[in-house]
Structures are given as structure tokens and as C-alpha cells.
């Protein structure tokens, strides 16, 4: 596995490159569609591969551990074989669920005890267990087990949480060194920078993560309610410290504008449920702004869904027809919307790479961001 920076924008920290994994190459900057339970919601794998065409998708350790369970996954030869996907996969560690299950978990030095959201059964995730589970899932990139603190949180808690994340990281690294991949392909571990929105904690965590010398590094604990400017400041601090020759992954972010602003700050990889979740609610992203397909204004608009879109669904279906599908509760609406939004996000990443290569990224980004944030 390797990472090569191929172009650098002269007017920002944006860069483009290639991350090589056992299941193929990722062209960066890249966006990873979220396939929480081994499925990108509303999109079959053949449509995902052909119409959306992502370099990589993301799976969720917590959900896959609970259902279908490790026994089934191991018998299937890992998540790749189970879901019929032959491209790279990244799995989170379950750390975000530690954050989101605040009412049903307890955090200790050993790890986190929690109750299943499915049947209430008790479970324990430790750093070692998180690595072992992700060995069974078989993702190409696996994440270190961390604690994602809430926003806002006081300084003392943020520091305590960060230090716990660093201790858990060392246990993850030790477990990686003591175990082997199960399916004959290499897996790489990414540590996660924490520290809430406190500048000194973010710097300290970024230095601690950089010193571990991992194959890539992630920035976590953002997009949890903080203002966008706080996010950008924290990311900027981290990318000043994290190694330039390793990929940088910003977890759980975000809107199209968020992606472009963070690319300018030196981020290479993103994931977020926003394009798929918003699509299922009828909210579509376009180069002109955001469309709410349930609005009456589209009732007799027979123009293409997105005249500037590159997905087949953008040319094939009219706004009026797609609005009708959403209003009628047709399942096809969810697939059309999801394919559209994912292709939009991936096209944005493709053009960002092109703009970085030809040195026009900063001006392009500055002109496009205000348009992307408007509602039509």
C-alpha cells in the first residue's frame, strides 16, 4: 500500500494523489459513500459500481458486528465477499457509536460497554476487540478505536478524552502487530486526531498521531454541532502537523461546500451520510444549489432533473416526474435521488482533482461555494 501526492494547488493546501490499496487505487481527493450495513441504501451494487462508480465505500463496524455478526462475515470471506464488492472498503471502529449511544454506554479505561439498539443485549468494545472485529470484516482501511467527545464539552473532558484515545491507539497498534489479516490482503490502520475545538489539544493530538507513523491519519470529532468556522480552524491546525506524505481523512463531513473548503485545507478523504440520507428525503444537490423535490414548484416542470448533472438519471427523468415519485412514496424515488447525489459528490471530487492539477482550484472553489449553499 502506498500514497503519492501528484499535484499541489499553488494557492491553498489542496493536493491530489493516489492511494493504493489491496483492492485498487483511490484517486484523492475522494468521497466514500456510506454503506453502513454492507449496503449503500437504495442502490444495488451493480448500479453503485456502474452508475455511481466510487473508488471506495465505507462500512460500519458496530452495525456489522451486531448484524449479520462475525460468524456470518467470516464464513463469507469478509465483507467484500459477503456483499459482492471487489473495490476498497474502509470501516470505522465503532468509536462514533460511543458518541451517538450516550444514553446506553459506559466508558472505562478497558473500553466501552453498551447495549445493542436492536435487542438491548450488553456488549464490550475494547481497542483490541475493535481491531479483531475489523480483521473479520476485512476492510482495506480500518480505524483505531477512539472516543468522539460531544460538542460543546469543557476543556478538562476534552483533554481526558483525547488522552484516552491516544492510549487506546497504542493498544490498537499492538493488536495489529500481533494479528494477521484473515483473507490474504493487507489492511492498514488509521489513527484519529481528537481534541474537540481546543487549539492546543488539536495540536497535541495531531503531533501524537503523526509520531505513530501510520499509513494514513484521520481527523475525528468534528461535524458534531460546532460552527463551520470552528471545524475549518481545527482542520487547518491538524493538516499543518499531519505528515504530507500520508493521506488525511476527515471523518463524517459533510456538505458539498464543507468538502471543498476542507480540500483547500489539505484533506484527501471524506465520508458522510448527507448525500444518501438527504436524497431519501427528497433533497438533491446541484451546481445551481439545493432542490427540495417535494416542493410544488416542480409539479409541472418537465426540464431534466439536473441539466448540468452527469448521471443518467439527471437526463432521463424530469423534475416533475421525480417529484411525483417522492409524493407517491415510490421506492424508485429513493434510488434516483441517491444515485444523483452520489454522482454529484463524486463529480465534485473529480473536478477538484482536475482544478488542483491545473492550478485553478482556489478560484474555482471560491466561486462555487456560495452557489452550492443556496436553496432553489
Residue, then its C-alpha position, 0 to 999 in steps of 0.5 A: x500500500x502506498x500514497x503519492x501526492x501528484x499535484x499541489x494547488x499553488x494557492x491553498x493546501x489542496x493536493x491530489x494523489x493516489x492511494x493504493x490499496x489491496x483492492x485498487x487505487x483511490x484517486x484523492x481527493x475522494x468521497x466514500x459513500x456510506x454503506x453502513x450495513x454492507x449496503x449503500x441504501x437504495x442502490x444495488x451494487x451493480x448500479x453503485x459500481x456502474x452508475x455511481x462508480x466510487x473508488x471506495x465505500x465505507x462500512x460500519x463496524x458496530x452495525x456489522x458486528x451486531x448484524x449479520x455478526x462475525x460468524x456470518x462475515x467470516x464464513x463469507x470471506x469478509x465483507x467484500x465477499x459477503x456483499x459482492x464488492x471487489x473495490x476498497x472498503x474502509x470501516x470505522x471502529x465503532x468509536x462514533x457509536x460511543x458518541x451517538x449511544x450516550x444514553x446506553x454506554x459506559x466508558x472505562x479505561x478497558x473500553x466501552x460497554x453498551x447495549x445493542x439498539x436492536x435487542x438491548x443485549x450488553x456488549x464490550x468494545x475494547x481497542x483490541x476487540x475493535x481491531x479483531x472485529x475489523x480483521x473479520x470484516x476485512x476492510x482495506x482501511x480500518x480505524x483505531x478505536x477512539x472516543x468522539x467527545x460531544x460538542x460543546x464539552x469543557x476543556x478538562x473532558x476534552x483533554x481526558x478524552x483525547x488522552x484516552x484515545x491516544x492510549x487506546x491507539x497504542x493498544x490498537x497498534x499492538x493488536x495489529x502487530x500481533x494479528x494477521x489479516x484473515x483473507x490474504x490482503x493487507x489492511x492498514x490502520x488509521x489513527x484519529x486526531x481528537x481534541x474537540x475545538x481546543x487549539x492546543x489539544x488539536x495540536x497535541x493530538x495531531x503531533x501524537x498521531x503523526x509520531x505513530x507513523x501510520x499509513x494514513x491519519x484521520x481527523x475525528x470529532x468534528x461535524x458534531x454541532x460546532x460552527x463551520x468556522x470552528x471545524x475549518x480552524x481545527x482542520x487547518x491546525x491538524x493538516x499543518x502537523x499531519x505528515x504530507x506524505x500520508x493521506x488525511x481523512x476527515x471523518x463524517x463531513x459533510x456538505x458539498x461546500x464543507x468538502x471543498x473548503x476542507x480540500x483547500x485545507x489539505x484533506x484527501x478523504x471524506x465520508x458522510x451520510x448527507x448525500x444518501x440520507x438527504x436524497x431519501x428525503x427528497x433533497x438533491x444537490x446541484x451546481x445551481x444549489x439545493x432542490x427540495x423535490x417535494x416542493x410544488x414548484x416542480x409539479x409541472x416542470x418537465x426540464x431534466x432533473x439536473x441539466x448540468x448533472x452527469x448521471x443518467x438519471x439527471x437526463x432521463x427523468x424530469x423534475x416533475x416526474x421525480x417529484x411525483x415519485x417522492x409524493x407517491x412514496x415510490x421506492x424508485x424515488x429513493x434510488x434516483x435521488x441517491x444515485x444523483x447525489x452520489x454522482x454529484x459528490x463524486x463529480x465534485x471530487x473529480x473536478x477538484x482533482x482536475x482544478x488542483x492539477x491545473x492550478x485553478x482550484x482556489x478560484x474555482x472553489x471560491x466561486x462555487x461555494x456560495x452557489x452550492x449553499x443556496x436553496x432553489 
